[in-house]
Amino acid sequence: MTEENNTNQKGILDLLTPQQTFFVGLIGGVLVLCTIGFFILLGIVLKGGVATSGVKSISGSDSEGPKKFSQCLDDGKYADAIKQDFNLGASIGVQGTPATFINGYLVSGALPASAMSDVIDDLFRGEVPFIDDYEALRMDSGDLQKVDMPDLPNAEWIGGKNATVSLVEFSDFECSFCARFTPSVEQVLDQYGDKIKFTYRHFPLSFHPNAQKAAEAFECAKEQGQWKEMHDKLFELSAASNLNIDSYKKAATELGLK
C-alpha cells in the first residue's frame, strides 16, 4: 500500500500535532457548553422568566407574610400618610429625630427620662417650662420651643384618655438615636401611667433607606390595632440592623396579624 493511501485512511486528528489537537478539543468543548447554555436559557424564557431561587423579588421580599398586612405593605397603602406626617412635623419645627412635643413644647434629641420628667412635673404644677430650668435640655438641645399643635390625623394614644399632658414623638425607625430614646419613653409611660398620654408620628429621614417602609409597616399594623406592638418590633429589628420587607412580614406573623 502506498504512502498516499495510508494518508487517506488516517483521521484528520492524526494529521494534527498534539498542540493543535488540544486547541481543537478546547474549541469544541466551548461550543458544546454554549449550545447547552443556550437551550437552558431558552427553556427558562419560554416558561415565563428567570429562576428566582435565593434571589430577592422585585418587590424586595421573598416572604408572603400575613395576607392583609402584606398586601397593605406591598401596595404602599400608607405611603402618602407617612409623607403627610413628615410635612406636618417639618411645619412645626421638627428638623431631626427624635423630636418630642410635651404639651406643645418641643424637646429634641435622645433625652434621658429624667429630662422629660422635669418638664412634665412643671406642667402638672401649672408652671411654664423655661429652658434655663433644665440642665439636661439646655446641654442637649439648647432650646425649648412652644408651638400650637395641629390636629393629628388618625392619632391613637397610649395612656389616659383624659390626660392633661401629652407626648407626641416624631421619629424614624432607622435612627439609632431614636432607638436609644425609646427606653426613656417607656420609662416615662411607666412612671406616670394614665396621667399622661403618648402617640407616635413619622419623620423618616431621606438618608435612611429602610425608614419609609418601616413606617408603612407600622401603619399597616396600626390598621389592625397593634401599632405599639409593631413599634417595639421595628425598633428591635433596627437595633439588630435587620430592617427589610421580609423582617416586617415575619414580625407581623409573630404578632398574629392577618
N, C-alpha and C positions, 0 to 999 in steps of 0.2 A: 504494500500500500504506500502510495507516495506521501510526501510531507504535506502536500496541498490537501489531500483527502483527510489526513489526520486533523488538520486545522479546521476544516469544515465541520468535523464531527464534535469539536470542542464547544462548550458553552461560552457565552460571552464573558462570564465572570472568570473563566480560566484564562482569558486573554488579558485580564487586568492585573496590575501589581497589587500586593496586599494593601497598600495605602489607598489606591483607587477603589478597591473593593470595600474598605471601611467607609469611605465617604458616600459611596453609592448606597450602602446599607443604612447609613445615618439619614440620608435624604429620604429614603423610602420609609423609614420609621416615622419621621416627622410628618410626612404626607398622610400616613395611615392615622396618626393621632389627630391631625387636623380634620380629617374626614369624620372620625368618630365624634369629635367635639362638635362639629357642625350639625350632625344628626341629633345629638343630645339637646343642643340649644333649640333646634327646630322643633323637637318634641315638646320642650317646655313652653315655647311661644304658642304652639298650637293648642296647648292645654290651658292657656289664659294668663301666663305671667311667669315671673321668676320665682323660684322656691324661696320661702322666707324663713326656713328653719334657722333659729338662732339669730335672726335679724329683726330689728325694730320695724314695725309697720310705719306707714306714712304718718299715721296719727300719733306715733311715738309710744304706742302701747302694745304689748303682746298679751295683756291681761284683759279679760272681759269684765270682771268685777260685777257687782250687783247691777242688774239691767237698768233700772230707773236712774240710779246715780250715774252710771257710766254714760248713758245717753245724755244726761244733763251736762256732764263734764265734756264729753266729746263734741257736743253741739255748741259749746260756748254759750250756754243759755244765759249766764250771768256776767258775760264779758263787759257789757255796757254798764251794768250796775257797779262793777269794780271801778271803771273809769269815772263814773259819777261820784263815787266815794273819794277818789283821788282828787278830782276837781273841787269837791266840797272842802276837803282838808286844806288844799292849797289856798282856797279863798279866805280861810280864817287863820292863816298864818303857819300852817304846817310846812316845814321845809325839809325835814328829815324824820327818821324813825328811831325809836318810838317817840310819839308825841301824845301826851295825855292831858285832857281838859278836866279839871276838877271844878265843877260848877262854873265852867267857862274860863277858868284860869289855866292858861297853857303852861305846862311844865314839860320840858324836853329832856330827853336822854334816859339812859338806863339807871334810874334813880333807886336807891335803897327804899325799902318800905317805910322806914322812919321819916324820910324826907316828905313823902306823901302824907303820912300820918300827922305831921306838924301842921300842914295846910288844912287837912280835914278837921282837926281838932279846933283850929281857929274859926273855921266856918261854923262848926257846931256852937261855938261860943258867941257867934254873931259878929266876929271881928273881921275886918277887911285884911286879907293876906297882903303882906308887904315884903318884897324880896329881901330887904336887909335883915328881916327877922329869921331867915332860913339859910344857914351857912351852907348846907349841902346843895341847895338850889343855886345859891349865889356862886359857888365854886364850879358847879357843873354847867348850868345854862346861862347864868348871869342875868336872867330876866324872868318876870312873872307877868305875862300879858293877860288882860281880861278881854274876852270877846263875847259878843252876843251869839250864843249857839243857835244855829238854824235848826229847823226840823230835820230829824234824821229818818230818812225813808226806811221802812221795814225794820226798825230798831227792835231788837229783843234784848232783854236785860236779865242780869243775874243780881239777886239781892232783893231788897224790899220794894214792893210795887209803889209805895208812897214815900220812899226815902227822900230826904231833903238834900242829900249830897249825891251827886252823880259823877262817875268817872267814864269818860269817853276816850278810848285809846285808838289812835290811828297808827297802824303797824304794818309790818312786812314779814311774811313767814320765812324769808331767806335772809333776814337781817340778824346777824349774830348779837347785836346789842338788844334787839327785841327779844330774842330767846333768853338773854341774860336778865331782862327786865320782867319776864313772865313770873318767876317765883316771887318777886316783890308784889305784883298784883295779887297773886294768890294769898300772900300773907296779909295784905290789907283786907281782902274779902273775908278771910277767916277772922280777922281782928274785929271788924265792925258788923259782920253779919247783915241783917236786914236794915241796919241804919243807913247803908249806902246801896247804890246800885251801879252796875258796870255793864258796858257794851263795847263791842269790838268793831272797828271800821278799817277799811282797807286803804293802804297807801303804798302799793308795790313800786319799788324804785326801778328805774329803767335799766340799771346795770345788774339787776338780779334776774336772770333769765327764767327762773322757775317760780318767781313770786306771783305772777299773774295767774297761772293755772292753779297754784296752791290756794289762792284767794277764791277762785271759782269752785274748787273742791269744798272749801268752807261753806260757800253759799248753797251748793248742792246738798250738803249735809244739813244745813240750816232749814232747807225746804222740808226735810223730814224730822225736824225737831231736835237735831243733835249737833248744833253748831259748836257748843262748848267742848263736847267730846272730840269733834274733829279738830277744833282749835288746838287742843292738847296733843293730839296725834301728830298734827303737822309740825308743831314745834319740836316734838321728839324726833321726827324724821329730819328736820332741819339740823338739829344737833348732831345727828349721825351722817350728815351730808348725803341724804338719801331722798331728796325731793325730786320726784318724777311721776309721770302719769300712772305707771304701774303701782307705785307705792301708795298713791292716793286711793286707787281702787282696792288695793289689798286692805288698807285702813278701813275703807267703807265696808268691806266684807267682815272685818273683825268687829266693827260696831253694829253689825246686823242690819245695815241699811238695805233697802230694796233696790 
